[in-house]
Amino acid sequence: MNQSELIEKVTAATGLGKTQAGQAMEAAFEAITQALASGQEVRLAGLGVFDVAERGERQGRNPQTGETITIRATKTVRFRPSKVLKESVNSTPDGRAAAD
């Protein structure tokens, strides 16, 4: 599903126009982005938690030359799905839990 398909689903579910649904989604995405950029975590009930993880500086290899290089420290966004989302993804189409 891409963003325009998601906007169509929101439009159908809420009765908002496509423009309004798109603006609402953009505002939500912007709020999430700003919170993460400032180091906050974002908890969405029934979906999961977005947070920022720091990756330390480490040694790597240039695959073309084999030379050892230093990979600088960076920050990355992590997503941890909620139990509800995990169960939903792992259930069968008729709503039963999938067998292991």
C-alpha positions as CSV (number, residue, x, y, z in Angstrom):
1,M,0.0,0.0,0.0
2,N,1.4,3.4,-0.9
3,Q,0.5,6.8,0.6
4,S,-2.3,7.7,-1.9
5,E,-3.9,4.3,-1.3
6,L,-3.7,4.9,2.5
7,I,-5.3,8.4,2.0
8,E,-8.2,6.7,0.1
9,K,-8.7,4.2,3.0
10,V,-8.7,7.1,5.5
11,T,-11.2,9.0,3.2
12,A,-13.5,6.0,3.1
13,A,-13.3,5.4,6.8
14,T,-13.8,8.9,8.0
15,G,-15.9,10.7,5.4
16,L,-13.3,13.4,5.0
17,G,-12.4,14.6,1.5
18,K,-9.2,13.4,0.0
19,T,-7.5,16.7,0.5
20,Q,-8.4,16.9,4.1
21,A,-7.4,13.3,4.8
22,G,-4.1,13.9,3.0
23,Q,-3.5,17.1,5.1
24,A,-4.3,15.3,8.3
25,M,-1.9,12.5,7.5
26,E,0.8,14.9,6.5
27,A,0.3,16.7,9.8
28,A,0.6,13.5,11.7
29,F,3.7,12.4,9.9
30,E,5.3,15.8,10.5
31,A,4.5,15.6,14.2
32,I,6.0,12.1,14.5
33,T,9.1,13.3,12.6
34,Q,9.6,16.4,14.8
35,A,9.2,14.3,18.0
36,L,11.8,11.8,16.8
37,A,14.2,14.6,15.7
38,S,14.0,16.0,19.2
39,G,14.8,12.6,20.8
40,Q,11.3,11.7,22.0
41,E,9.6,8.4,21.5
42,V,6.2,8.1,19.8
43,R,3.8,5.6,21.2
44,L,0.7,4.8,19.1
45,A,-1.7,2.5,20.9
46,G,-2.5,-0.7,18.9
47,L,0.4,0.1,16.4
48,G,3.7,0.3,18.3
49,V,6.5,2.6,19.4
50,F,8.8,4.6,17.2
51,D,12.1,5.7,18.9
52,V,15.6,6.8,18.0
53,A,18.5,4.5,18.5
54,E,22.2,5.5,18.4
55,R,24.6,3.4,16.4
56,G,28.2,3.8,17.6
57,E,31.2,4.4,15.5
58,R,32.6,1.1,14.2
59,Q,35.1,-0.4,11.8
60,G,34.1,-1.7,8.4
61,R,35.8,-2.7,5.2
62,N,35.7,-1.2,1.7
63,P,34.4,-4.2,-0.3
64,Q,36.3,-3.0,-3.4
65,T,39.8,-2.6,-1.9
66,G,39.5,-4.5,1.4
67,E,40.8,-1.4,3.2
68,T,39.6,-0.9,6.8
69,I,37.5,2.2,7.2
70,T,35.8,3.9,10.1
71,I,32.0,4.2,9.8
72,R,30.8,7.2,11.8
73,A,28.2,7.1,14.6
74,T,24.7,7.7,13.4
75,K,21.1,7.8,14.7
76,T,18.4,5.6,13.3
77,V,14.7,5.2,13.8
78,R,13.4,2.0,15.3
79,F,9.9,0.6,15.3
80,R,8.7,-1.9,17.8
81,P,5.2,-3.3,17.0
82,S,2.6,-3.6,19.7
83,K,1.2,-7.0,20.8
84,V,-2.1,-6.2,19.1
85,L,-0.3,-5.5,15.7
86,K,1.8,-8.7,16.0
87,E,-1.3,-10.8,16.7
88,S,-3.2,-9.2,13.9
89,V,-0.4,-9.9,11.4
90,N,-0.1,-13.5,12.6
91,S,-3.8,-14.3,12.5
92,T,-5.5,-16.1,9.7
93,P,-8.0,-14.4,7.4
94,D,-10.9,-15.8,9.4
95,G,-9.5,-14.2,12.6
96,R,-8.0,-17.3,14.2
97,A,-4.4,-17.3,15.5
98,A,-2.1,-18.9,13.0
99,A,-0.7,-22.3,14.0
100,D,3.0,-22.5,14.7
